[in-house]
Amino acid sequence: MLKTVFVSALMTLSGAAIAQNATPAAPAAPAAQLDPLQAALQTNAMAFGQCVVGGMATVPATVTPQAGAAQVMGACNAQKLQLVQAAEAMIAALPEDRRAGATAQLQTRLTSAESEIAEEITRRRAAAAAPAPTPAAQ
């Protein structure tokens, strides 16, 4: 779920670029038809998301969700930096009147990433600790 959140949030930037070049009736472009900036953003968003999901799976139960999230973000820093570079390149290609909004959106998503990871760690731990449902008596 969290991987999807990262990817969809950052793909919003590429969606804006697609929308500026697409006719209203044009279907979304398949991955093979993305321009190089969009393809780089998509690839880096997926890599960052996969790193985060993998990192969350290795957070020890003895670590608080917040500390675990900080560990995951640290472990995924290289992927995050590549993602930021790809997003900034995409933003630079947008019309000037849309760049400030896209930059603000990117910063908001990056700022909230650690807290979202901590929330997901908390959810996963709660789900794992919940007793299994018993079958209903017939």
Backbone bond lengths (Angstrom), bond angles and torsions (degrees), N, CA, C in turn:
res aa  C-N    CA-C-N  psi(-1)  N-CA   C-N-CA  omega(-1)  CA-C   N-CA-C  phi
1 M - - - 1.439 - - 1.519 111.13 -
2 L 1.327 116.39 -47.01 1.452 119.47 -178.39 1.522 110.94 -63.81
3 K 1.334 116.53 -38.58 1.454 119.92 177.82 1.518 109.35 -58.84
4 T 1.300 117.15 -42.10 1.456 121.72 179.25 1.519 110.74 -63.17
5 V 1.317 117.09 -39.33 1.465 120.71 178.84 1.521 110.64 -61.10
6 F 1.345 116.66 -47.48 1.467 119.80 179.51 1.516 111.39 -61.65
7 V 1.309 115.27 -47.70 1.458 119.32 -177.24 1.518 110.85 -63.39
8 S 1.327 117.34 -46.72 1.461 118.87 -177.89 1.523 111.24 -67.04
9 A 1.311 116.79 -37.66 1.465 119.07 179.28 1.517 111.50 -63.56
10 L 1.307 116.27 -43.29 1.452 118.59 -177.40 1.518 112.16 -81.56
11 M 1.318 116.58 -25.31 1.455 118.83 175.83 1.523 110.96 -71.41
12 T 1.321 117.22 -16.42 1.458 120.33 174.64 1.525 109.91 -57.46
13 L 1.324 114.95 -36.73 1.460 119.15 178.01 1.525 110.43 -63.43
14 S 1.337 116.84 -45.48 1.455 118.88 -179.88 1.524 110.06 -70.38
15 G 1.325 116.94 -32.22 1.461 120.14 176.45 1.509 111.42 -60.80
16 A 1.314 116.52 -37.22 1.460 120.45 177.99 1.524 110.39 -64.51
17 A 1.302 116.06 -38.98 1.461 119.24 179.00 1.518 111.02 -70.46
18 I 1.329 117.15 -38.89 1.457 120.48 177.14 1.526 109.65 -63.43
19 A 1.325 116.05 -44.25 1.461 121.06 -176.95 1.525 111.96 -62.06
20 Q 1.307 117.64 -34.30 1.456 118.66 -178.23 1.526 111.75 -70.17
21 N 1.344 117.28 -21.64 1.456 121.04 -178.46 1.518 113.42 -105.77
22 A 1.330 118.47 -8.49 1.465 121.23 -174.22 1.522 111.17 -96.08
23 T 1.310 114.94 149.86 1.457 119.33 171.29 1.519 106.76 -79.05
24 P 1.326 119.82 157.00 1.456 121.21 -176.79 1.525 114.36 -55.26
25 A 1.334 118.99 -32.78 1.458 120.96 -176.94 1.527 112.75 -91.04
26 A 1.316 118.89 -0.75 1.464 121.50 -175.68 1.526 110.87 -72.34
27 P 1.338 116.86 132.51 1.466 119.77 176.89 1.525 110.11 -72.94
28 A 1.307 115.81 162.45 1.464 120.32 177.90 1.518 109.22 -61.75
29 A 1.308 116.24 141.41 1.462 121.02 -178.27 1.524 110.97 -74.57
30 P 1.339 117.17 135.70 1.460 118.74 174.21 1.526 109.48 -65.05
31 A 1.331 115.94 160.76 1.463 120.78 -176.60 1.517 111.94 -54.73
32 A 1.335 117.60 -35.43 1.461 120.68 -178.65 1.522 111.94 -66.66
33 Q 1.340 118.18 -20.38 1.450 121.40 -177.69 1.532 113.14 -100.12
34 L 1.306 117.50 3.51 1.457 119.84 178.66 1.521 109.85 -68.65
35 D 1.331 115.42 146.01 1.457 116.98 174.28 1.529 108.13 -71.82
36 P 1.318 117.66 166.42 1.471 120.02 -174.72 1.537 114.08 -58.01
37 L 1.317 118.24 -35.50 1.467 120.19 179.03 1.523 110.86 -67.38
38 Q 1.316 116.52 -42.77 1.461 120.50 179.16 1.524 110.58 -66.85
39 A 1.323 116.55 -41.81 1.463 120.50 179.41 1.528 110.75 -63.32
40 A 1.319 116.94 -41.01 1.468 120.34 178.76 1.521 110.87 -65.07
41 L 1.326 116.81 -41.29 1.458 120.11 178.48 1.522 110.30 -63.15
42 Q 1.319 117.07 -45.79 1.459 121.09 -179.55 1.530 110.91 -62.69
43 T 1.309 117.09 -46.19 1.468 121.29 -179.64 1.526 111.21 -61.25
44 N 1.319 116.43 -44.88 1.462 120.09 -178.49 1.519 112.55 -72.25
45 A 1.318 117.59 -33.09 1.470 120.51 175.70 1.523 109.90 -65.08
46 M 1.305 116.69 -41.97 1.467 120.35 178.70 1.527 110.60 -65.60
47 A 1.315 117.54 -42.55 1.464 120.68 -179.86 1.529 110.76 -63.02
48 F 1.319 116.70 -43.16 1.461 120.10 178.55 1.525 110.15 -64.86
49 G 1.315 117.01 -45.38 1.466 120.99 179.13 1.517 112.03 -60.19
50 Q 1.321 117.23 -43.00 1.460 120.87 178.89 1.524 110.84 -64.81
51 C 1.309 117.23 -39.41 1.465 120.86 177.66 1.523 110.42 -62.77
52 V 1.312 116.86 -44.13 1.464 121.25 -179.41 1.523 110.77 -63.21
53 V 1.318 116.70 -47.62 1.465 120.18 -179.04 1.530 110.05 -62.42
54 G 1.309 116.36 -44.54 1.466 119.86 177.35 1.513 112.33 -63.38
55 G 1.318 116.58 -39.77 1.459 120.79 179.65 1.517 112.62 -66.23
56 M 1.327 116.73 -38.26 1.465 119.79 179.04 1.525 111.07 -63.05
57 A 1.314 116.38 -32.77 1.469 120.39 -178.83 1.527 112.15 -69.06
58 T 1.326 116.85 -18.83 1.464 119.82 -177.25 1.525 113.70 -103.48
59 V 1.321 117.54 1.84 1.468 120.07 -179.93 1.529 108.35 -71.21
60 P 1.335 117.36 121.38 1.471 119.56 179.83 1.530 111.92 -64.47
61 A 1.309 115.63 148.93 1.466 121.07 -179.83 1.524 111.76 -65.00
62 T 1.310 117.37 -19.55 1.466 121.31 -179.20 1.524 113.04 -80.07
63 V 1.320 116.53 -6.89 1.467 121.81 -178.47 1.524 108.21 -99.84
64 T 1.321 117.07 138.52 1.466 119.97 177.72 1.533 109.20 -64.22
65 P 1.322 116.76 154.10 1.470 118.73 177.53 1.531 112.84 -56.70
66 Q 1.315 116.86 -37.83 1.461 119.97 179.92 1.530 111.57 -66.22
67 A 1.333 116.32 -43.02 1.462 119.68 177.62 1.522 110.48 -67.42
68 G 1.318 116.08 -38.63 1.454 120.21 176.72 1.516 111.80 -61.85
69 A 1.323 116.46 -42.45 1.462 120.91 178.53 1.525 110.67 -62.80
70 A 1.323 116.57 -40.65 1.467 120.28 177.59 1.528 110.33 -63.58
71 Q 1.334 116.81 -39.63 1.469 120.54 177.67 1.527 110.43 -63.38
72 V 1.328 116.24 -44.77 1.457 120.51 -179.25 1.534 109.90 -62.42
73 M 1.316 116.88 -46.27 1.466 119.68 179.53 1.529 111.02 -61.29
74 G 1.318 116.97 -38.52 1.461 120.09 177.58 1.518 111.74 -65.82
75 A 1.321 116.10 -42.57 1.463 120.67 179.92 1.527 111.91 -67.49
76 C 1.315 116.72 -27.36 1.467 121.67 -177.88 1.527 112.15 -101.18
77 N 1.301 117.61 15.96 1.458 121.05 -175.34 1.524 112.58 -60.36
78 A 1.328 118.05 -41.21 1.474 120.11 -179.19 1.532 110.26 -62.02
79 Q 1.337 116.15 -43.17 1.464 119.60 178.77 1.524 111.03 -66.89
80 K 1.327 116.08 -37.45 1.466 119.90 178.26 1.522 110.54 -63.54
81 L 1.321 116.84 -43.89 1.466 120.18 179.96 1.527 111.46 -62.87
82 Q 1.331 116.90 -40.21 1.465 120.13 177.46 1.525 110.60 -65.52
83 L 1.320 115.74 -39.17 1.459 120.38 177.79 1.524 110.69 -63.72
84 V 1.303 116.84 -44.51 1.469 120.85 179.16 1.525 110.33 -61.65
85 Q 1.334 116.67 -43.02 1.470 119.60 178.36 1.528 110.81 -61.00
86 A 1.328 116.79 -43.98 1.466 120.19 179.45 1.527 110.70 -64.75
87 A 1.326 116.82 -41.57 1.465 120.71 179.06 1.523 110.88 -65.40
88 E 1.323 117.29 -41.57 1.464 120.29 179.07 1.526 111.50 -65.32
89 A 1.330 116.62 -35.97 1.467 119.53 176.43 1.525 109.99 -65.91
90 M 1.323 116.57 -40.18 1.467 120.75 178.07 1.533 110.03 -64.50
91 I 1.323 115.91 -43.21 1.469 120.11 179.74 1.527 110.74 -62.34
92 A 1.323 116.32 -40.52 1.465 120.03 -179.77 1.530 111.64 -62.38
93 A 1.335 116.92 -26.30 1.462 120.81 -179.68 1.529 112.93 -85.13
94 L 1.319 116.92 -10.00 1.472 120.56 179.63 1.529 109.82 -74.48
95 P 1.330 116.61 159.00 1.467 118.87 172.86 1.539 109.32 -58.39
96 E 1.288 115.46 145.58 1.466 120.45 -173.84 1.521 113.15 -54.74
97 D 1.321 118.07 -35.95 1.461 120.38 -177.87 1.534 112.95 -70.92
98 R 1.311 118.75 -9.79 1.461 121.85 179.13 1.530 112.99 -106.87
99 R 1.310 117.42 -8.72 1.472 120.64 -174.91 1.528 112.96 -66.15
100 A 1.310 117.77 -43.32 1.469 120.36 -177.40 1.520 110.62 -61.92
101 G 1.323 116.58 -43.81 1.463 120.37 179.28 1.514 111.91 -64.85
102 A 1.322 116.59 -41.92 1.463 120.29 179.30 1.525 110.81 -66.49
103 T 1.325 117.54 -39.39 1.461 120.99 177.70 1.526 110.35 -64.55
104 A 1.318 117.18 -42.20 1.464 120.89 178.18 1.520 110.56 -63.19
105 Q 1.322 117.13 -40.95 1.465 120.62 179.22 1.528 110.52 -64.18
106 L 1.319 116.78 -43.34 1.462 120.66 177.92 1.522 110.45 -59.67
107 Q 1.320 117.36 -47.01 1.466 120.65 -179.67 1.527 111.71 -63.05
108 T 1.318 116.83 -40.15 1.465 120.66 177.92 1.518 110.69 -61.31
109 R 1.325 116.57 -45.60 1.470 120.75 -179.78 1.519 110.97 -64.00
110 L 1.306 117.08 -42.55 1.466 120.11 -179.64 1.526 111.25 -67.42
111 T 1.321 116.27 -39.01 1.461 120.45 180.00 1.520 111.46 -65.88
112 S 1.321 116.68 -36.05 1.462 119.91 -177.55 1.526 113.37 -86.16
113 A 1.316 118.12 -7.62 1.464 120.98 -174.63 1.524 112.33 -58.60
114 E 1.315 117.86 -46.82 1.467 120.17 -176.81 1.523 111.55 -63.84
115 S 1.322 117.35 -41.98 1.468 118.79 179.27 1.526 110.96 -68.65
116 E 1.334 118.00 -34.66 1.464 120.92 176.47 1.530 110.68 -64.85
117 I 1.322 116.28 -39.52 1.468 120.45 177.93 1.525 109.56 -64.57
118 A 1.330 117.69 -44.07 1.466 121.02 178.58 1.527 110.80 -60.56
119 E 1.330 116.96 -41.73 1.465 120.78 178.06 1.526 110.89 -63.16
120 E 1.315 116.92 -40.99 1.468 120.56 179.95 1.527 110.59 -67.29
121 I 1.323 118.02 -39.10 1.467 120.82 176.26 1.522 109.56 -61.06
122 T 1.312 116.68 -44.01 1.470 121.44 178.08 1.520 110.63 -60.27
123 R 1.335 117.45 -46.03 1.471 121.19 179.23 1.523 111.65 -61.35
124 R 1.315 116.01 -43.84 1.465 119.53 -179.53 1.528 111.47 -64.51
125 R 1.301 116.40 -39.90 1.464 119.34 178.83 1.526 110.89 -66.50
126 A 1.305 116.73 -41.21 1.466 120.16 179.13 1.526 110.59 -64.16
127 A 1.311 116.79 -41.40 1.465 120.30 179.25 1.525 111.04 -65.15
128 A 1.315 116.38 -38.76 1.466 119.91 -179.90 1.526 111.52 -70.34
129 A 1.334 116.82 -30.11 1.456 120.93 -178.18 1.535 112.84 -84.68
130 A 1.306 116.14 -17.28 1.467 119.80 -178.11 1.531 109.93 -67.69
131 P 1.344 116.02 138.09 1.466 117.78 178.76 1.530 110.43 -66.15
132 A 1.319 114.83 147.83 1.456 119.44 178.66 1.525 109.21 -68.04
133 P 1.318 117.18 140.14 1.471 119.60 179.33 1.539 110.10 -64.94
134 T 1.297 115.60 142.19 1.455 120.15 178.13 1.519 108.95 -90.94
135 P 1.322 117.12 145.02 1.454 118.71 178.42 1.531 110.65 -64.47
136 A 1.293 115.65 143.72 1.469 120.74 -179.52 1.528 109.52 -69.18
137 A 1.320 115.22 139.97 1.455 120.14 178.60 1.523 109.21 -70.54
138 Q 1.309 115.49 140.03 1.471 118.49 -178.17 1.491 111.51 -111.14
